[in-house]
């Protein structure tokens, strides 16, 4: 899922030195580059990144380029979303041998992509452009649905929190978010997450990177999302994210909302002594969506 370098892990060229060394030699042989904004329903994908024998978003886009008979470099995504994670505003870049009008890319690719992937916009960019190292901020949204029974229409896009997981101090419960999750407590915990911290407690145990400092600009609770009283959106905006970081943040905030943790517990999770086992669960992948990427960091290599 979220698995990105922080700004200080990139070189002045816009990419880590290891990325530049590992890039295929043909990447810079293309004269033109294309940047796409892509949306997808991640339910039936094994994530963004190509994997042998698996259906992936990166693979679907590269298949569509081949169907257009376009010679291209490796397709590079801004966020390596995990299996089941969705996107409204994934940013994609690749080099090509010939320039085409922007509309030709959107219409041409959409004509060859499956129904669960759509190119929303296209624009020119440098042929070696890698959107991972152009991102100033990323905005993710996590959806939670509540109620006495799950809504089958939300099963692909929201984590269902029913009576068994709900706060115990509200009975009988109305089908509104605050009767299932304590929003005031969640907002208190969210405020504690803002700013620059060591977020090592909010990463997958398989994430072994040394730099775990990240900055969160906003963490907000949006009950009634989409005009539905039974849906809560948790929106998180930051400079970069560790592996599974947003899902662990969402799981921890839900645990605060159901009174499993007090808001102050978040303070103990932040910093170099924080440990993954002390936080909340990793929320299910299908509730997460990459909403928007704010660009502007890329510096083209000479």
N, C-alpha and C positions, 0 to 999 in steps of 0.2 A: 504494500500500500504506500503510505507516505514514506518515502525513503530517499531523502534528498540531501545534498551538501549544504551546509550553512555558508553564508557569504565569505567568511574567513577561511573556508576550505578551498576556495577557488584562487587561481592565479590571476594576475592582472589581465591576462588574455581572455578571461571569462570562463576558463575551465581548469580543473586540476591538472597538474603536469602529467599525472598518470593517464588521464583521459586522452590528452593530446598524443602521448606516446602510443597508446593502445588503439587509436583510431585507425581504421583501414587506410592503406595508402591511397586508395582511389577517391577518398572523400573530397579532397581538395582539387581533384582533376575536373570537377564540374564547374562550368562558368556561371551557372545561375542557381539560385536557391528559392525554396518555397516554404512559407510558414502557414500552417493551418490552425484553425480553431475547430476542435472536434468534440462532438457529444456522443455518448454511448450508454447503453444499458448494459452494465457489466455482469448481469446474471449468468449468462451462458458463456462467459469468457473465463479463461484460466489466468486472467490478469492482463496487464498491458504488454509485458515483455515476451518476445517470441520464445517458445519452448518446443522442443521436438515432439511432434505428435499431439500438440495441444492447440486448441483454438484460442488465439490471442488477438488483441486489438491491433498491436503493431503488425502482426502477420496479416490481418485483414486489409490494412491499408497498403502494405507492400504487395499483396495479391492484386489489389485494385490498380495499383500503378503498373504492374506487369500486364494486366488486362488492357490498359490504355497504351501499351507498347512504349512506355517511357523508361529510358535508362536513368537510374537514380542511385543515390548513395543509401546507406543505412538510414532508416527512418528513426528519428530521435524524439522521444516524448519528454515533456516537462516533468511529469510525475509518473513513477512506475507503480500504478495502481494495482492492488492485489485482486485475486479472483473475487468476483461478486461486487466490487466497488464500481460506482458509476461516475460519469463525468458530464458536466454541462460545458465546461470551458477548458478541456485539455489542449495544450499548445504543442504543436508538432512541427519539426523542421527537417528538411532533407535537401540535398543537392540534386540538380537535374542537368541534362545536357542541352536543353533548349527551353527558352522562355515561352510561356503561354499566357493568354489573358487570364485575369483572376477568375472570371466566370467559367472559363474552360476547366479550371481545376475543381471548382465546386460541383459543376454539373457532371463533368467527366468521372470524377471519383465517386460521386453519389450514385451514378448509374451502374457502378460495379461493386459497391459496398453492400454488405448485408443490411437488412432493415434495422438492426440494432446499433448501427454506427452511421453517423451523419457528419459530413463536413459542413460547418456553418459559415466559414469565411476563409479566404486565402489572400496572401499578400507576398510580395517579393522579400527576400532576405539574403544575406551572404550564404554562399554554398556550404560553408563549414559551420553554419549556425547551429548551436545546441541550446534549446530553450531552457534546459535545466540551469544554465549559468547566465540566463537573462532575467530570471525571476527576482523581483524585489519582494513581493508578497504573494502568498497563496491563501485563498479562502476556501475552506471546506465546510460542508453542512452535514450534520448528522440528524436523521429523523427518528423520533421515538413515537410510537402510537400507544394509546392506553384504552382501557375499557374492559367491561366484564368478559367479552369474547373478542378474539382477533378479527380484524377486517381483512378478508381475502384479497381485496383490491390494493392493500398496502403491503402484502407479504413479500414483494420483491424490493421494496424501497424503505421500509421502516422496521425498527426493532420493536416488537410487541412487549410491553410491560403490563402484565395483567394483575389481578388481585393478589396472586401469590407473591409478587415482587413489590407490591405497592407499599406506601407508608401505612402504618398500623393505626394512626391516630385519627383517621377519617372514615367513619362508618355511620350510616350507609354512605356510599360514594356515588357522586354524580359522574357522568362520563365527561369530565373535564380534567385537564392535566393536573391542576393543583390539588385535586382530591386523590391523586395517585402519587404525585411527586411534589415535595416541598420546594416550590420555586424560589422562595426567599432564601432558603439555605443553599440552593444551587447557585444563585446569583452571588451570594457571599463567597462561596468557594471559587467561583469563576473570577471574581475580582482579585483573589490571591494569586491566580495564575498569570496575571498580566505582567508584562515587563520581561526583562532578560534574566533567565534562571538556568540552572543545571537541571535538565529534564530527564536525567538518566532513569528515574523511577517510572517514566512514562514511555518506555521503549520496550520492544520485544526482547526477551532474554537472548535471542539469537543475534541481536544487533550489538556488535562488539567494537564499534568505532570509538576512538578516543575522545573526540570532541562532541560533547553532549549539551553544550550551551546553545540555547535557542531563545528567540524573542517572540512573544505573543503580543500582538497589538490590540486584539479584541477577542473576547469570549462572551457570547451573549445567548440568552435564553429567549426563544420566540414561541410562546404558547399560542395556540390558535393558528398555526402556520397553514397557509393555503385555504384559509377560511374554515378550518375544521377545529372544533373545540377539543377533539381527542388526539391532536397531533402537536408535538413539540419539536421545534428545530433548534439544535445547538450549533451555532456558527462559530468557527474558530479561524482567525486570521493570524498568520505569522510569517516570519522570514523564511523558514524552512522547518522540516519536520523529521523526526527520527522514525524508525520503522514501527508502524502500528500506533504512532503517537496520538493521533486524533481519536482513534477507536478506544485507546486506553483512557484518554481524557474524558470521552463520553461515558465510558463505563464507570469511571470514578465519580463523575458528577451525578449520574443516576444513583449510585450508591449513597451519595450525600442526600439526594432527593428522597430516598426511601428510608432515611435515617439509619443506614448501616454505618456511615461515618458522620462525624460532625464536620462542619466546614473547616474548622481549624486543623483537621487532620491533613489537609492539603499542604500546610506549612511544613510539616515533617517530611513530606515527600520531595519537596524541592531542595536542591543543593547536592553536594557531592556525597552525602551520606544517604540519600534516598535510594530505596531498593524496590524493584518491580513487585516483589511479593507483598509489599505493604499497601499497594494501591488497589483500585477496583478492577473488575474484569475487563478483558478486551471485548468491546461491544462487537456484535456480528458485522461482517463486512457489508452486507446488503443495505445497511442503513446509511452508508457513507457516500458522499458525492463531492467531487472536485468541482467547485462552482466557478471560480475565476482566478486567473493569474495576472498579476500586475507586473509588466515587463519594464526593462530599461537598463539592465546591468551589462549587457553584452558589449564587449570591445573586440572588434575583428582583429585577428592576427595579421601581422605584416607579411 
